Each structure stands twice: as C-alpha cells, then as structure tokens.
Amino acid sequence: MQDKIWLSSPHLSGNELQFIEDAFQKNWITSIGDNIDEFEFSLKNFLNNDTEVCVLNSATSAIHLALILLGITKGDEVLTSTFSFIASANPIVYCGAAPIFIDSEPETWNMCPIALEEAIKDRISKGKKPKAILLIHLYGMPAKMDEILAIGSKYGIPIIEDAAESLGSKYKGKPCGVFGQFGILSFNGNKIITTSGGGALVCHSKEDKEKAIFLSTQARDLAPHYQHSNIGYNYRMSNIIAGIGRGQMEVLAERVQARRKMHDFYFTLCKDIDGIEVFSEPNNDFYSNHWLSAIIIDVKKTGKTREDLRLALLDENIESRPLWKPLHIQPVFSNTSYYGNKVAETLFDNGLCLPSGSNLTDNDRNRIANVFKNVFSN
Ligand SMILES: *Cc1c(COP(=O)(O)O)cnc(C)c1O
C-alpha cells in the first residue's frame, strides 16, 4: 500500500524547535513568556486593523470567551451558521444559551444574509431579540461581510467571526477575523498553521484583551493572596506551544500560496469533467486561503455520487471527507430552530473535501488525478 495522503496534515517550518528550546533555556515552562508575546505580536501584525490578540488553548475556548465577553448568558439566543464544524456552536450551549441555525447561501456556502434577517425579524416578533451573530468563513471562503455587518448594525446585534479555517483569507482586501467585535483563530493540527492545538481571540481594544487574559487564567483579583470575585477558566496557551506558533508564522504566507495552488490543481483537473464544480471565489471581493479544496458532484451529469469518489480515493489510501453535516440536523441539536432553504443540506449530500495540504507532492497530485480519471472516465 502506498503512503496515506491526508486531507490536511501539519507542515512545520523547521524553526519551531528552536523557539521551544528557547522556552526550555529560559525556564518559561508556563503560560507566560517570550513565545506568547512574540506569537501574539506576529498575529497582531498579520491582521493589523487595530487588533489585539490573546492566544488560548483552543478556538473553542476563544469562542466561549467571546460569548462571555458579549454577556451571553442563560436563556439567550445566538444566531449561527448551520454549515460548520460543531465546535462553533457548542460554546453557545456552554453559556446556557440556545443556537439558532442559519442556512448557507450558494455562492460562498456561508451564512445567508436573507435567512439571517428573516430569523432576526421572526425571533423579535416572538418576543426575544437574539444577542449575537456567530458566523463562520467556511473552508477559508469569506462570508458576505458587507451584508451581514449591515444587518448586525441595523438591529444592533454584535458579531463574532469564527475565522478558525480562514487565517490568511481576505474580504475586500481586509483579513478575515477583524470584521467582528471578536474574531476567532484556530491552530489545531489540521488547520493552515498549527501549534498542535491552540487558538486565539482577536479583540479590538487592550481592555478586551486584558479581560480575556483575566478570564482565561482563573479570574484572579489583584491581591497578594488568591482572591476571586468571578468564575474563570483555564484557557491560556502554554509558552511551549506558542513556540510552535512563532515558527509557523514565518511560513504562513507560503502556506496560503500552497493551498491556493492545490485549489488551482483541482480546478484544472475538473474543468473538463461535466458535472463537477470546484468551490471557488464568486468574484474578486473574496480571497480564500482555500484551507480545504472542495467539490460538488452532480450525480445526474456524472453518474457518480460523492461516496463513489470517496471510496475510490480510499482504495488508493487517499483521505477525503464529506462536507460538514449541517448542525441543525445533528442528533445533538435536533430540538433547535433553523431558518433557510436546505442549501447546506444539498451541499452536504453532494460535496466532498479533497486533500489540500501545503505539503502535498507532485506524486500525490498524480495519484489523486488518476483516481479522478478512473472514476469519471465514461
Ligand atoms: C477547527 C474549528 C474550530 C475549533 O478549533 P479548535 O482550536 O480545535 O478548538 C472552531 N470552528 C471552526 C469553524 C473550525 O473549523
């Protein structure tokens, strides 16, 4: 059996170990130190736009803190994208609040502004105004931010931007993660850059960053003894882990280019196959890091389902994966509200994520291309 080709595997720069060693040498084996400061500084520089960055042990923790900082509490409602990884919605439940799921629109596969406004009007008419909008930029594709920001300000509802999959993506030239009141980044092992596990909360004031650090380090009051007036969490990133992030930031721009090349590869591979659509930017306002390349297969035109292709790839030891199963049809969220027209469900039924790593070789691409040729040859 040939080596496994993964959907998205870690791709280190080589300098990560040096920064980890630095932490050992200075004995900063804790959640403060140069690696944390420098990693936060490089993220802040990358994002620009008056951001302050607080690195944490995961993006899930970052979403939880963003919701707490917006005052989300028991009985509240939060509007969120149904087409996402479950980590984006779970923290809403941690707060005792209820997720209200919003469908995708077909161009970016992200939160549909029309369904969003419909939901807001309907919830208000039922006597409860939603407290926040938590949107996702799926697979690196920016959401329709102008429309969503306009709705947010029209109804006075703050926005959290889950950019866990979209570090390096841009909407109208501005990086994903800086549009909302809070932005979320992830450095999980399968993301565009990784720290093995980790995340960040993007804020827009030093005050918010300080609050995030306070809550992520057990909410300790200023006193010589341990004194607490708030419930806190243990969510801060370790200085060792942050060393991996420092090394990864040195190659982020290259990683974005390599992932975009994988998208180009699939675009070329599929352009002569009638009935396959490669997920691409609708126009020049959108710049995706193409964290994961994805396709939609028209069963009528190709005579093949996404499962036919997935299993053929698997036979050659190549990993692929159906698109996210919409959250409103997940068993755990079976009793939640949903607004939309089954766009996400149709995408889920017909779509597949393909190997997209920045470390794939020409040989890997040939193996993938051969499977496509065999499956779609007649
Ligand atoms: C990966 C991911 C997360 C969770 O990130 P962790 O760092 O693993 O907690 C959240 N939201 C989305 C959209 C993701 O893809």
The ligand as an ORCA input file, in Angstrom:
! r2SCAN-3c Opt
* xyz 0 1
  C     -11.395     23.884     13.905
  C     -12.567     24.743     14.114
  C     -12.922     25.191     15.388
  C     -12.297     24.673     16.648
  O     -10.958     24.883     16.751
  P     -10.166     24.237     17.994
  O      -8.913     25.056     18.021
  O      -9.898     22.815     17.615
  O     -10.976     24.375     19.205
  C     -13.974     26.077     15.501
  N     -14.658     26.492     14.434
  C     -14.370     26.061     13.187
  C     -15.163     26.583     12.043
  C     -13.327     25.153     12.990
  O     -13.066     24.701     11.766
*
